[in-house]
């Protein structure tokens, strides 16, 4: 993702492909982080706050995504 974080890379990939690439990379990093720390958070109290931050981030992202996908209800 660092290699494609420039205006030149965005122009070469196109904005839509660039966004998909970065979204995929972000989710992959999140998954690896979660995979690494989930077990530790359950067994070692030191890792619990970090595990909760990761889960909280996932919940907030899902809620924002869901809110964006819903059509607005117009009451007249």
TIMI-2910 file (N, C-alpha, C, CB; in pm, 1 decimal, decimal comma, always signed):
<rs>
+----------+----------+----------+----------+----------+----------+----------+----------+----------+----------+----------+----------+------+
!      n_x !      n_y !      n_z !     ca_x !     ca_y !     ca_z !      c_x !      c_y !      c_z !     cb_x !     cb_y !     cb_z ! resn !
+----------+----------+----------+----------+----------+----------+----------+----------+----------+----------+----------+----------+------+
!    +82,8 !   -118,0 !     +0,0 !     +0,0 !     +0,0 !     +0,0 !    +88,0 !   +125,3 !     +0,0 !    -94,6 !     -0,7 !   +121,0 !  Unk !
!   +202,5 !   +117,8 !    +63,2 !   +292,3 !   +233,2 !    +64,0 !   +341,5 !   +265,3 !    -76,8 !   +411,5 !   +207,5 !   +157,0 !  Unk !
!   +362,9 !   +162,1 !   -157,9 !   +410,2 !   +185,2 !   -293,9 !   +305,5 !   +253,2 !   -381,2 !   +451,4 !    +54,6 !   -356,8 !  Unk !
!   +178,9 !   +236,2 !   -349,2 !    +72,9 !   +294,2 !   -431,8 !    +11,1 !   +418,4 !   -369,4 !    -34,9 !   +191,6 !   -456,5 !  Unk !
!    +73,6 !   +473,5 !   -266,8 !    +19,1 !   +591,8 !   -200,3 !    +81,7 !   +720,1 !   -255,7 !    +42,2 !   +583,1 !    -48,6 !  Unk !
!    +66,7 !   +739,5 !   -383,2 !   +114,5 !   +862,1 !   -447,6 !    +16,6 !   +900,5 !   -557,6 !   +258,8 !   +843,6 !   -505,5 !  Unk !
!    +21,8 !  +1025,5 !   -596,1 !    -67,3 !  +1072,0 !   -703,3 !    -39,0 !   +999,2 !   -834,8 !    -51,9 !  +1223,7 !   -723,3 !  Unk !
!    +86,2 !   +968,4 !   -856,6 !   +123,3 !   +897,7 !   -979,8 !    +63,9 !   +756,7 !   -983,9 !   +275,9 !   +890,2 !   -992,7 !  Unk !
!    +67,0 !   +686,9 !   -869,1 !    +10,0 !   +551,9 !   -862,3 !   -141,7 !   +556,7 !   -879,8 !    +46,0 !   +484,5 !   -728,0 !  Unk !
!   -205,0 !   +658,1 !   -820,8 !   -351,0 !   +672,7 !   -835,6 !   -384,4 !   +695,4 !   -982,9 !   -405,2 !   +791,1 !   -748,0 !  Unk !
!   -307,2 !   +778,8 !  -1048,6 !   -332,8 !   +806,0 !  -1190,6 !   -310,5 !   +680,8 !  -1275,4 !   -242,3 !   +920,3 !  -1240,5 !  Unk !
!   -209,2 !   +602,8 !  -1242,5 !   -180,2 !   +482,4 !  -1320,5 !   -285,6 !   +374,4 !  -1299,0 !    -42,5 !   +428,2 !  -1284,2 !  Unk !
!   -329,6 !   +357,3 !  -1174,8 !   -428,7 !   +253,5 !  -1144,4 !   -571,3 !   +296,4 !  -1174,9 !   -418,7 !   +214,2 !   -999,6 !  Unk !
!   -596,8 !   +422,6 !  -1165,2 !   -733,7 !   +471,7 !  -1171,9 !   -788,7 !   +476,9 !  -1030,1 !   -822,5 !   +381,6 !  -1264,1 !  Unk !
!   -869,2 !   +576,2 !  -1001,7 !   -916,7 !   +597,9 !   -865,2 !   -995,6 !   +480,0 !   -810,5 !  -1001,6 !   +721,5 !   -859,9 !  Unk !
!  -1081,0 !   +419,8 !   -891,5 !  -1163,8 !   +308,3 !   -844,7 !  -1078,3 !   +187,2 !   -806,7 !  -1265,5 !   +268,8 !   -952,7 !  Unk !
!   -985,0 !   +150,4 !   -893,7 !   -896,3 !    +35,8 !   -863,6 !   -806,1 !    +65,6 !   -745,0 !   -810,3 !     +0,1 !   -986,2 !  Unk !
!   -758,6 !   +190,1 !   -735,5 !   -673,6 !   +229,3 !   -623,8 !   -748,8 !   +215,0 !   -491,8 !   -624,0 !   +373,7 !   -641,9 !  Unk !
!   -874,3 !   +260,8 !   -489,0 !   -955,6 !   +248,8 !   -366,5 !   -979,5 !   +102,7 !   -330,7 !  -1090,5 !   +321,1 !   -383,8 !  Unk !
!  -1009,5 !    +19,1 !   -429,7 !  -1029,8 !   -124,0 !   -402,8 !   -903,6 !   -188,8 !   -347,0 !  -1073,2 !   -196,6 !   -530,5 !  Unk !
!   -789,9 !   -155,4 !   -406,2 !   -662,4 !   -210,0 !   -359,1 !   -636,4 !   -170,7 !   -214,2 !   -547,2 !   -161,7 !   -448,2 !  Unk !
!   -656,4 !    -46,2 !   -180,4 !   -630,8 !     -0,1 !    -44,3 !   -733,7 !    -53,7 !    +54,6 !   -629,7 !   +151,5 !    -40,2 !  Unk !
!   -856,7 !    -68,0 !    +10,8 !   -957,6 !   -127,0 !    +99,4 !   -923,8 !   -273,2 !   +127,8 !  -1098,8 !   -115,6 !    +36,7 !  Unk !
!   -884,8 !   -346,4 !    +25,2 !   -845,5 !   -485,8 !    +43,1 !   -723,1 !   -496,3 !   +134,2 !   -816,5 !   -551,2 !    -92,9 !  Unk !
!   -624,6 !   -410,7 !   +112,1 !   -505,1 !   -411,1 !   +195,8 !   -536,2 !   -378,4 !   +340,3 !   -404,2 !   -313,2 !   +142,6 !  Unk !
!   -626,3 !   -283,2 !   +362,6 !   -665,5 !   -247,0 !   +498,6 !   -734,9 !   -364,7 !   +567,7 !   -757,9 !   -123,6 !   +497,0 !  Unk !
!   -825,3 !   -430,1 !   +496,9 !   -895,2 !   -543,1 !   +556,8 !   -800,6 !   -660,4 !   +581,3 !  -1010,9 !   -586,9 !   +467,5 !  Unk !
!   -706,9 !   -682,2 !   +491,2 !   -608,8 !   -788,3 !   +510,4 !   -522,7 !   -760,9 !   +634,1 !   -520,1 !   -802,3 !   +385,5 !  Unk !
!   -475,8 !   -637,9 !   +649,1 !   -397,7 !   -601,0 !   +768,1 !   -479,9 !   -617,2 !   +894,9 !   -347,3 !   -456,6 !   +756,8 !  Unk !
!   -605,9 !   -576,3 !   +889,6 !   -693,0 !   -590,8 !  +1005,6 !   -709,2 !   -738,7 !  +1041,1 !   -830,7 !   -526,1 !   +978,7 !  Unk !
!   -729,8 !   -822,2 !   +941,5 !   -747,8 !   -964,7 !   +964,5 !   -623,5 !  -1026,6 !  +1028,0 !   -780,9 !  -1035,5 !   +833,5 !  Unk !
!   -505,0 !   -993,0 !   +976,4 !   -380,6 !  -1046,2 !  +1031,0 !   -362,8 !  -1000,0 !  +1175,5 !   -260,1 !  -1002,4 !   +944,9 !  Unk !
!   -389,4 !   -873,1 !  +1202,0 !   -378,4 !   -820,9 !  +1338,4 !   -474,7 !   -895,1 !  +1430,6 !   -407,1 !   -668,8 !  +1341,4 !  Unk !
!   -597,3 !   -911,2 !  +1385,1 !   -698,0 !   -979,9 !  +1466,2 !   -656,6 !  -1124,5 !  +1491,2 !   -835,8 !   -974,9 !  +1397,3 !  Unk !
!   -609,7 !  -1191,4 !  +1387,7 !   -565,6 !  -1330,4 !  +1398,1 !   -453,2 !  -1344,3 !  +1500,1 !   -519,5 !  -1382,5 !  +1261,4 !  Unk !
!   -362,3 !  -1248,8 !  +1500,3 !   -245,9 !  -1255,6 !  +1587,9 !   -281,0 !  -1228,3 !  +1733,7 !   -141,0 !  -1157,4 !  +1541,8 !  Unk !
!   -371,7 !  -1134,6 !  +1758,2 !   -396,0 !  -1090,4 !  +1894,0 !   -522,6 !  -1145,1 !  +1957,9 !   -401,1 !   -944,5 !  +1896,2 !  Unk !
!   -611,3 !  -1206,7 !  +1882,5 !   -737,1 !  -1255,3 !  +1939,9 !   -713,0 !  -1359,8 !  +2048,1 !   -826,0 !  -1313,8 !  +1830,5 !  Unk !
!   -629,0 !  -1458,3 !  +2018,9 !   -600,6 !  -1563,5 !  +2116,9 !   -531,5 !  -1506,7 !  +2240,3 !   -513,7 !  -1673,0 !  +2054,0 !  Unk !
!   -437,4 !  -1417,7 !  +2217,2 !   -364,7 !  -1357,8 !  +2328,8 !   -456,5 !  -1272,7 !  +2415,2 !   -248,6 !  -1273,5 !  +2277,3 !  Unk !
!   -550,5 !  -1202,5 !  +2352,6 !   -642,2 !  -1116,6 !  +2428,6 !   -730,4 !  -1199,2 !  +2521,3 !   -729,7 !  -1033,6 !  +2333,3 !  Unk !
!   -759,7 !  -1321,6 !  +2482,9 !   -842,7 !  -1406,7 !  +2567,5 !   -764,9 !  -1468,0 !  +2682,7 !   -905,1 !  -1516,1 !  +2485,0 !  Unk !
!   -635,0 !  -1483,9 !  +2668,3 !   -556,1 !  -1550,1 !  +2772,2 !   -468,3 !  -1455,1 !  +2853,1 !   -470,0 !  -1655,2 !  +2709,9 !  Unk !
!   -426,7 !  -1344,1 !  +2794,7 !   -339,6 !  -1250,5 !  +2865,6 !   -409,4 !  -1115,1 !  +2878,9 !   -203,7 !  -1234,8 !  +2791,8 !  Unk !
!   -431,5 !  -1068,6 !  +3000,7 !   -505,0 !   -942,7 !  +3022,2 !   -440,0 !   -820,7 !  +2956,9 !   -518,6 !   -917,5 !  +3169,8 !  Unk !
!   -309,9 !   -823,2 !  +2936,9 !   -240,6 !   -709,4 !  +2876,2 !   -289,5 !   -682,8 !  +2733,7 !    -89,7 !   -734,1 !  +2875,6 !  Unk !
!   -328,4 !   -786,0 !  +2661,4 !   -370,1 !   -772,8 !  +2522,1 !   -518,9 !   -740,9 !  +2507,0 !   -338,0 !   -899,9 !  +2447,4 !  Unk !
!   -594,7 !   -750,8 !  +2614,4 !   -739,8 !   -730,1 !  +2606,1 !   -778,2 !   -591,9 !  +2552,2 !   -801,6 !   -749,2 !  +2742,8 !  Unk !
!   -720,1 !   -481,1 !  +2601,2 !   -759,1 !   -350,2 !  +2545,2 !   -733,9 !   -339,2 !  +2394,6 !   -683,5 !   -239,4 !  +2616,6 !  Unk !
!   -623,4 !   -396,4 !  +2348,2 !   -593,1 !   -389,9 !  +2205,1 !   -690,6 !   -474,6 !  +2123,7 !   -449,3 !   -436,2 !  +2179,2 !  Unk !
!   -725,4 !   -589,4 !  +2176,5 !   -824,6 !   -673,4 !  +2110,6 !   -960,2 !   -604,6 !  +2103,2 !   -837,7 !   -806,1 !  +2183,1 !  Unk !
!   -997,7 !   -537,1 !  +2211,4 !  -1124,9 !   -464,5 !  +2212,8 !  -1123,5 !   -347,4 !  +2114,7 !  -1155,4 !   -413,8 !  +2354,0 !  Unk !
!  -1009,1 !   -282,2 !  +2100,7 !   -998,9 !   -174,2 !  +2001,8 !  -1019,5 !   -225,9 !  +1859,9 !   -862,7 !   -105,2 !  +2012,4 !  Unk !
!   -963,6 !   -339,7 !  +1830,0 !   -977,1 !   -397,3 !  +1695,8 !  -1122,8 !   -434,8 !  +1669,4 !   -885,6 !   -521,6 !  +1679,9 !  Unk !
!  -1185,7 !   -498,6 !  +1766,7 !  -1326,3 !   -537,5 !  +1750,9 !  -1415,0 !   -412,9 !  +1741,1 !  -1371,9 !   -627,1 !  +1869,4 !  Unk !
!  -1388,0 !   -312,8 !  +1824,0 !  -1465,2 !   -188,0 !  +1818,4 !  -1450,5 !   -119,1 !  +1684,3 !  -1421,7 !    -93,5 !  +1929,5 !  Unk !
!  -1330,5 !   -119,3 !  +1629,4 !  -1307,4 !    -61,3 !  +1498,1 !  -1387,9 !   -134,5 !  +1391,7 !  -1158,7 !    -64,5 !  +1463,7 !  Unk !
!  -1389,8 !   -265,6 !  +1398,3 !  -1466,0 !   -344,7 !  +1300,2 !  -1614,7 !   -313,8 !  +1310,7 !  -1441,9 !   -495,9 !  +1321,2 !  Unk !
!  -1665,7 !   -301,5 !  +1432,4 !  -1807,9 !   -270,6 !  +1451,5 !  -1841,2 !   -132,5 !  +1395,7 !  -1845,3 !   -277,8 !  +1600,9 !  Unk !
!  -1756,0 !    -34,1 !  +1423,0 !  -1780,9 !   +101,1 !  +1371,0 !  -1775,7 !   +105,1 !  +1218,5 !  -1678,9 !   +199,5 !  +1428,7 !  Unk !
!  -1680,1 !    +36,0 !  +1161,2 !  -1669,8 !    +33,5 !  +1015,4 !  -1791,2 !    -34,4 !   +952,7 !  -1541,6 !    -38,0 !   +972,3 !  Unk !
!  -1836,4 !   -144,1 !  +1013,2 !  -1953,6 !   -213,5 !   +961,1 !  -2078,1 !   -125,2 !   +971,7 !  -1975,4 !   -345,7 !  +1036,5 !  Unk !
!  -2092,6 !    -55,2 !  +1083,9 !  -2208,9 !    +32,8 !  +1101,8 !  -2206,9 !   +146,4 !   +999,2 !  -2211,5 !    +90,7 !  +1245,5 !  Unk !
!  -2090,8 !   +204,4 !   +974,7 !  -2080,2 !   +312,3 !   +875,8 !  -2110,0 !   +260,2 !   +735,6 !  -1940,0 !   +376,0 !   +879,8 !  Unk !
!  -2058,9 !   +141,3 !   +703,5 !  -2085,6 !    +81,9 !   +572,5 !  -2234,5 !    +55,0 !   +554,5 !  -2005,8 !    -48,3 !   +555,2 !  Unk !
!  -2296,4 !     +2,3 !   +657,9 !  -2438,9 !    -30,2 !   +650,0 !  -2523,7 !    +95,3 !   +635,6 !  -2482,5 !   -108,5 !   +773,6 !  Unk !
!  -2485,7 !   +200,4 !   +707,0 !  -2560,4 !   +325,6 !   +698,3 !  -2549,1 !   +385,0 !   +557,1 !  -2508,9 !   +426,8 !   +803,9 !  Unk !
!  -2432,8 !   +373,2 !   +495,9 !  -2412,3 !   +424,4 !   +360,5 !  -2493,2 !   +348,3 !   +258,0 !  -2266,3 !   +418,4 !   +324,0 !  Unk !
!  -2513,4 !   +219,1 !   +279,0 !  -2581,9 !   +135,0 !   +180,9 !  -2733,6 !   +147,1 !   +186,9 !  -2542,8 !     -8,4 !   +201,2 !  Unk !
!  -2786,3 !   +191,4 !   +299,2 !  -2932,7 !   +202,6 !   +311,9 !  -2985,8 !   +324,9 !   +240,2 !  -2973,4 !   +208,0 !   +458,9 !  Unk !
!  -3094,0 !   +309,0 !   +166,0 !  -3154,3 !   +427,8 !   +102,9 !  -3227,0 !   +511,1 !   +208,7 !  -3253,0 !   +386,4 !    -11,1 !  Unk !
!  -3227,6 !   +639,2 !   +187,1 !  -3294,7 !   +728,8 !   +280,9 !  -3445,9 !   +711,5 !   +268,8 !  -3254,2 !   +876,5 !   +255,2 !  Unk !
!  -3513,5 !   +712,0 !   +382,2 !  -3660,2 !   +700,3 !   +383,8 !  -3717,1 !   +841,3 !   +391,8 !  -3710,8 !   +611,1 !   +504,7 !  Unk !
!  -3797,2 !   +874,7 !   +292,3 !  -3855,7 !  +1008,0 !   +286,6 !  -4000,6 !   +998,7 !   +332,0 !  -3845,5 !  +1068,4 !   +143,1 !  Unk !
!  -4033,2 !  +1076,6 !   +435,3 !  -4169,9 !  +1078,6 !   +486,3 !  -4230,1 !  +1212,7 !   +447,3 !  -4174,6 !  +1056,3 !   +642,4 !  Unk !
!  -4345,3 !  +1208,3 !   +376,3 !  -4407,6 !  +1333,7 !   +336,3 !  -4541,5 !  +1352,6 !   +397,9 !  -4420,1 !  +1341,0 !   +189,2 !  Unk !
+----------+----------+----------+----------+----------+----------+----------+----------+----------+----------+----------+----------+------+
</rs>
